[in-house]
Every structure is written in structure tokens, then in C-alpha cells.
Amino acid sequence: MATLYIIGTPIGNLEDITLRALRILKEVDCILCEDTRTTKKLLSKYSIGTPTLSYHAHSGETKIEKISELLHGGKNLALVTDAGTPAIADPGGELVSALRNMMGESLLVIAIPGPNAAIAALSISGFRTSDFLFLGFLPHKKGRETLFKEIAASKRTVVFYESPHRILKTLSSLARVLPPSKKVGIARELTKIHEQFISGDAGEVEKYFLENTEKVRGEFVVIIG
């Protein structure tokens, strides 16, 4: 039976990888990567010479068919993303779905747990985490303002990802719809040298980044209490 391993890899610090993940990355026949250049930095650190093959958001059906052929041919594959857990707010989810539909019970999919930015951010936030709503990356345009209103009305902690290009606009929107009683937390550059967590009401957090524009870089995790 062909095996596809879904392997969580570091979100910043390259030491944040499990012994099991390293072993599987060495043992599989090929590693499917979002960006082969990014993954090879990790592989190089741990002297792993396994061949790589790209799979990303713009990979089409032809690439999925090629991956299916490898699995049908008895090859064991690993799927990694640039950072964190594949298939979570990540194009790897479409690949797993397509392969399950194509191969059914002849494919074994195994999770090798690892880092996840949303969970890491929640763990240091001090916000309620007994239940939460994860939204991945918000839509760029259509439905965005409606979604902010739904976030404001939510009785659960809400967590989502945001890029440096849209973080100020997002904080401005949140400041318009959130009451001051709702706390906002921003986790930035998690596990990296300049890791940072900022919290306050939406207006306070927006003001901080407007006054410290050099901090508007890296990937952001946004949490609304």
C-alpha cells in the first residue's frame, strides 16, 4: 500500500522538528514541497538528501496525476509546506482530497504532527482556548467586511492569518466593528529572533503598528478574544 505522510515542519526555528519527522523525511522516496528552495534549507541542516518535487497553489491536475502515478508505482511520499502543518489553510488540502478520491483505500495517509502557527499563537495569548474558530486566511475582497462583523459577534475566540500587506487595513476594520471590551492579540514572527506578541483593544493595537511601521513585516496571527 502506498503511503503519503503529512509532515509538520518548523514555522521559523529549524530546531522545531520531531525526531519522527526527520526519520520519515530520510526514508521516503520523494518529498512534495510548496517551495523546494525553502524546504532544502531544512533538509540541508539535517543532511537529508531525499529528492524533492514541487506542489503548490498553482499546481494543476497534471501534477496531481504525476503524484498519483508515483504512489501507484509503490513510492512513499512526504508532503510538507513552507512552514507549519500541510493542508491547514494550505494548498496541500486539495492534494490530499484529490488523492483520496482517486486512490481510495489503496492509499494510506499518515499524519506526522508538528508546528502550527495558530495553535502556537493561542498557547501564548492568555485568551480563552477551550473552544475557538479558525478562519485561515481571510478573503482579500469579497465578503471581507461582512466577515469582520461576524467576528465581532462571535462568542468564541477567533484566530486567523494575515499578511504584512493587509494587517493595518485589517486592524482598521476591526477597530470599527469591535467593542473596546474585546481584546485583540497579534503574534508576529513566531519562533524567530524577533518574535512578538502585542495585545489590547483593536484601536490600541492598530496605533502600535502605525507608530512602529518597521514591525509590519513577517506573517501575522490575529486573535480576537
Solvent accessible surface area in square Angstrom, and as a share of the most:
residue,aa,sasa,rsa
1,M,158,0.71
2,A,10,0.07
3,T,11,0.07
4,L,0,0.00
5,Y,36,0.14
6,I,19,0.10
7,I,0,0.00
8,G,2,0.02
9,T,5,0.03
10,P,8,0.05
11,I,23,0.12
12,G,24,0.23
13,N,64,0.33
14,L,63,0.31
15,E,124,0.56
16,D,59,0.31
17,I,22,0.11
18,T,59,0.35
19,L,156,0.77
20,R,104,0.38
21,A,1,0.00
22,L,25,0.12
23,R,119,0.43
24,I,7,0.04
25,L,0,0.00
26,K,117,0.50
27,E,107,0.48
28,V,9,0.05
29,D,64,0.33
30,C,16,0.10
31,I,0,0.00
32,L,0,0.00
33,C,0,0.00
34,E,50,0.23
35,D,36,0.19
36,T,36,0.21
37,R,180,0.66
38,T,51,0.29
39,T,7,0.04
40,K,107,0.45
41,K,141,0.60
42,L,9,0.05
43,L,6,0.03
44,S,83,0.54
45,K,102,0.43
46,Y,54,0.20
47,S,101,0.65
48,I,14,0.07
49,G,78,0.75
50,T,16,0.09
51,P,87,0.54
52,T,31,0.18
53,L,31,0.15
54,S,34,0.22
55,Y,9,0.03
56,H,61,0.27
57,A,73,0.56
58,H,166,0.74
59,S,22,0.14
60,G,42,0.40
61,E,135,0.60
62,T,112,0.65
63,K,45,0.19
64,I,24,0.12
65,E,89,0.40
66,K,97,0.41
67,I,0,0.00
68,S,6,0.04
69,E,119,0.54
70,L,50,0.25
71,L,2,0.01
72,H,120,0.54
73,G,62,0.59
74,G,52,0.50
75,K,91,0.38
76,N,54,0.28
77,L,0,0.00
78,A,0,0.00
79,L,3,0.02
80,V,3,0.01
81,T,10,0.06
82,D,55,0.29
83,A,52,0.40
84,G,3,0.03
85,T,36,0.21
86,P,2,0.01
87,A,34,0.26
88,I,77,0.39
89,A,45,0.35
90,D,31,0.16
91,P,31,0.20
92,G,2,0.02
93,G,27,0.26
94,E,127,0.57
95,L,0,0.00
96,V,24,0.14
97,S,58,0.37
98,A,25,0.19
99,L,0,0.00
100,R,120,0.44
101,N,126,0.64
102,M,93,0.41
103,M,15,0.07
104,G,38,0.37
105,E,162,0.73
106,S,56,0.36
107,L,9,0.04
108,L,78,0.39
109,V,31,0.18
110,I,47,0.24
111,A,69,0.53
112,I,2,0.01
113,P,95,0.60
114,G,32,0.30
115,P,27,0.17
116,N,27,0.14
117,A,24,0.18
118,A,4,0.03
119,I,92,0.47
120,A,31,0.24
121,A,0,0.00
122,L,8,0.04
123,S,87,0.56
124,I,85,0.43
125,S,13,0.08
126,G,79,0.76
127,F,26,0.11
128,R,131,0.48
129,T,61,0.36
130,S,101,0.65
131,D,55,0.29
132,F,71,0.30
133,L,78,0.39
134,F,63,0.26
135,L,49,0.24
136,G,7,0.06
137,F,103,0.43
138,L,7,0.04
139,P,56,0.35
140,H,115,0.51
141,K,175,0.74
142,K,188,0.80
143,G,43,0.42
144,R,13,0.05
145,E,80,0.36
146,T,81,0.47
147,L,36,0.18
148,F,0,0.00
149,K,130,0.55
150,E,102,0.46
151,I,2,0.01
152,A,20,0.16
153,A,79,0.62
154,S,22,0.14
155,K,182,0.77
156,R,133,0.49
157,T,3,0.02
158,V,1,0.00
159,V,0,0.00
160,F,0,0.00
161,Y,24,0.09
162,E,4,0.02
163,S,14,0.09
164,P,33,0.21
165,H,164,0.73
166,R,58,0.21
167,I,0,0.00
168,L,54,0.27
169,K,138,0.59
170,T,0,0.00
171,L,0,0.00
172,S,34,0.22
173,S,3,0.02
174,L,0,0.00
175,A,39,0.30
176,R,158,0.58
177,V,41,0.24
178,L,15,0.07
179,P,61,0.39
180,P,114,0.72
181,S,103,0.66
182,K,37,0.16
183,K,110,0.47
184,V,0,0.00
185,G,0,0.00
186,I,0,0.00
187,A,1,0.00
188,R,10,0.04
189,E,28,0.12
190,L,14,0.07
191,T,41,0.24
192,K,92,0.39
193,I,165,0.84
194,H,125,0.56
195,E,80,0.36
196,Q,35,0.16
197,F,59,0.25
198,I,35,0.18
199,S,55,0.35
200,G,10,0.09
201,D,36,0.18
202,A,4,0.03
203,G,35,0.34
204,E,103,0.46
205,V,1,0.00
206,E,34,0.15
207,K,120,0.51
208,Y,58,0.22
209,F,1,0.00
210,L,98,0.49
211,E,114,0.51
212,N,38,0.19
213,T,87,0.50
214,E,97,0.43
215,K,60,0.25
216,V,31,0.18
217,R,150,0.55
218,G,25,0.24
219,E,107,0.48
220,F,1,0.00
221,V,6,0.03
222,V,0,0.00
223,I,0,0.00
224,I,1,0.00
225,G,37,0.35
